Amino acid sequence: MARMRWLAALTLLGAMGLGGCAGAVSGPGMDGGLPGGGGASVPSAPGSVLATATVGGATVSWSAPSSDGGSPITGYTVAVTPATASAQVTVSGLTATVTGLPSGRTVAILVSAVNAVGTGPSAASSPVTPPDVPGAPRPASPPSRGMGRRR
């Protein structure tokens, strides 16, 4: 149970961009990452991280890592660098939506795979810059009056 709390804490810290989450969780009675000497390790980095800027955020996609480290992938962590306190991340499969990014601030998105051993190394997207919020719509011009003169 304590090991799961560590994994949850590392995943949360990684998602918040607050710490090194690239190493395996280790502790007493762990050999090769799994209790009882299972020989598994953290997964490799995901491949092909692609981020596309949106107003106030980004959409992100990636491919599964080439190695699960001998233990099935249980999820992914997604972090923004430099860290942005207002960023919210929603992960679904091999995609994520990041919201709460300030317009005009260039960021990269980091994605790491997680298995029972821990969080693997991250792969980064190319930098993206969320655009400014579009302006409010302008009222249409009043219809033009006929060219003739009123009598």
C-alpha positions in Angstrom: 0.0 0.0 0.0 2.8 2.4 0.8 4.4 1.6 -2.6 1.2 2.7 -4.3 1.2 6.0 -2.4 4.8 6.6 -3.6 3.8 5.9 -7.2 0.7 8.2 -6.9 2.9 10.9 -5.4 5.5 10.6 -8.1 2.9 10.6 -10.8 1.2 13.7 -9.4 4.6 15.5 -9.0 5.5 14.5 -12.6 2.2 15.8 -13.9 2.8 19.1 -12.1 6.3 19.4 -13.3 7.7 19.5 -9.8 10.2 16.8 -9.7 12.3 14.1 -11.3 10.0 11.2 -12.1 12.3 9.5 -14.5 13.6 6.8 -12.2 12.0 3.7 -10.8 10.4 3.5 -7.4 12.7 1.6 -5.1 12.5 0.4 -1.5 13.0 -2.4 0.8 12.4 -5.9 -0.6 12.5 -4.6 -4.2 14.8 -6.3 -6.7 14.6 -5.1 -10.3 11.7 -3.0 -9.3 9.1 -5.6 -8.3 8.9 -7.3 -4.9 10.3 -10.8 -5.1 12.8 -10.0 -7.8 10.4 -9.8 -10.8 13.2 -8.3 -13.0 10.8 -5.7 -14.5 11.9 -2.1 -14.9 10.3 1.2 -15.8 9.0 1.6 -19.4 10.9 3.4 -22.1 9.9 6.8 -23.2 6.8 7.2 -25.4 7.4 7.9 -29.1 6.4 10.7 -31.4 5.0 13.3 -29.0 3.0 15.8 -31.1 1.5 18.9 -29.5 -0.8 21.3 -31.3 -1.5 24.7 -29.7 -5.1 25.7 -29.1 -6.5 28.9 -27.5 -5.5 28.6 -23.9 -4.0 25.1 -24.2 -2.8 22.3 -26.4 -3.8 18.9 -27.7 -1.2 16.2 -27.4 -0.8 12.7 -28.9 2.0 10.1 -28.7 2.8 6.5 -29.5 3.3 3.8 -26.9 6.8 3.2 -25.7 8.9 0.6 -27.5 9.3 -1.3 -24.2 6.9 -1.7 -21.2 9.8 -2.8 -19.0 8.3 -6.2 -18.5 5.2 -4.9 -16.7 2.1 -3.6 -18.5 1.7 0.2 -19.0 -0.9 1.4 -16.4 -1.1 5.0 -17.6 0.8 8.1 -18.7 1.9 11.3 -17.0 1.7 14.6 -18.9 3.5 17.7 -17.7 4.0 21.2 -19.0 7.5 22.8 -19.0 8.1 25.4 -17.9 5.6 24.5 -15.2 2.3 26.4 -15.2 0.3 26.4 -12.0 -3.0 26.8 -13.9 -2.5 23.9 -16.3 -5.1 21.1 -16.2 -4.4 17.8 -18.0 -6.9 15.2 -19.1 -5.4 12.0 -20.4 -7.4 9.5 -22.5 -5.4 6.6 -24.1 -2.6 8.0 -26.1 -3.9 11.6 -26.2 -4.3 14.4 -23.8 -5.9 17.8 -23.6 -4.0 20.5 -21.7 -6.0 23.6 -20.7 -5.2 26.7 -18.6 -2.1 27.7 -20.5 -1.4 31.4 -20.8 -1.7 32.8 -24.4 1.7 33.8 -25.9 3.8 31.7 -23.5 5.9 29.0 -25.2 5.8 25.6 -23.5 6.8 22.0 -24.3 4.7 19.0 -23.2 6.4 16.1 -21.5 4.9 12.6 -21.6 6.1 9.6 -19.5 4.7 6.0 -19.4 3.9 4.4 -16.0 3.9 0.8 -15.0 3.9 -1.1 -11.7 7.6 -0.4 -11.2 7.4 3.4 -11.7 7.5 6.2 -14.2 9.8 6.0 -17.2 11.8 8.7 -18.9 9.8 11.5 -20.6 9.6 12.4 -24.2 9.0 16.1 -25.1 7.0 17.7 -27.8 8.3 20.5 -29.9 7.6 23.9 -28.3 4.1 25.3 -28.8 2.7 28.7 -28.1 -1.1 29.0 -27.4 -2.5 31.9 -29.5 -4.2 35.0 -28.2 -7.9 34.7 -27.5 -9.8 35.8 -30.6 -11.5 39.2 -30.4 -15.2 39.6 -29.9 -17.2 39.5 -33.1 -17.8 42.9 -34.7 -21.3 44.0 -35.6 -22.2 43.8 -39.2 -22.2 47.1 -41.1 -25.6 48.7 -41.5 -27.2 48.0 -44.8 -26.4 50.6 -47.4 -29.1 52.9 -48.5 -30.2 53.0 -52.1 -28.2 55.2 -54.4 -31.3 57.2 -55.3 -32.4 60.4 -53.6 -35.4 60.7 -51.5 -38.1 63.0 -52.6 
